[in-house]
Amino acid sequence: EIKIQIYSRWGNLVYENNEYPEFEWDGSNKGGEKVKAGTYFVLISGTYGNETITLDQRTVTVLDPK
């Protein structure tokens, strides 16, 4: 199982999904509302046996459309 989690810069979980590799984030939070402009942290982890392993971690910047 692969899990994608997106956190705000304050460490709050904003979005979570397990539809890997078809995953595309549209900048919405768990409630479907667009997030504020800023930097977010993407954590991709997988379960191998009974252990969770971090596969990748990245940052993404959401820009405020004008």
C-alpha positions in Angstrom: 0.0 0.0 0.0 1.3 3.4 -1.0 0.1 6.5 0.9 0.5 10.2 -0.1 0.1 12.8 2.6 0.3 16.5 2.2 1.1 18.7 5.2 1.1 22.5 5.8 4.3 24.2 6.9 2.9 23.9 10.5 2.7 20.2 10.2 -1.1 19.9 9.8 -2.3 17.1 7.6 -4.1 18.9 4.7 -4.7 16.0 2.3 -4.3 12.2 2.2 -4.7 9.8 -0.7 -3.7 6.2 -1.6 -4.3 6.3 -5.4 -0.7 5.9 -6.4 0.6 6.3 -9.2 -2.5 7.9 -10.7 -2.4 10.6 -8.0 -2.8 14.3 -8.9 -3.3 17.0 -6.3 -5.4 19.9 -7.4 -4.6 22.0 -4.3 -7.7 21.1 -2.4 -7.8 20.0 1.3 -9.6 17.0 2.7 -12.9 18.9 2.6 -12.5 19.8 -1.1 -11.7 23.5 -0.5 -8.7 25.1 -2.1 -5.7 25.6 0.2 -4.1 28.9 0.8 -1.0 29.9 -1.1 2.2 28.7 0.5 4.6 25.8 0.8 3.4 22.3 1.5 5.2 19.1 2.2 4.5 15.9 0.3 5.3 12.6 2.0 5.0 9.4 0.0 5.2 6.2 2.2 4.6 2.6 1.6 4.0 -0.5 3.8 6.4 -3.3 3.4 5.4 -6.3 5.5 4.5 -4.6 8.8 6.9 -1.7 8.4 6.1 1.8 7.0 8.9 3.2 4.8 9.3 6.7 3.5 9.7 6.4 -0.3 9.9 10.1 -1.2 9.5 13.5 0.3 9.1 16.8 -1.5 7.9 20.3 -1.2 5.3 21.9 -3.4 4.4 25.6 -3.7 0.8 26.7 -4.2 0.6 30.1 -5.8 -2.2 32.5 -5.3 -4.0 33.0 -8.6 -4.5 36.7 -9.5 
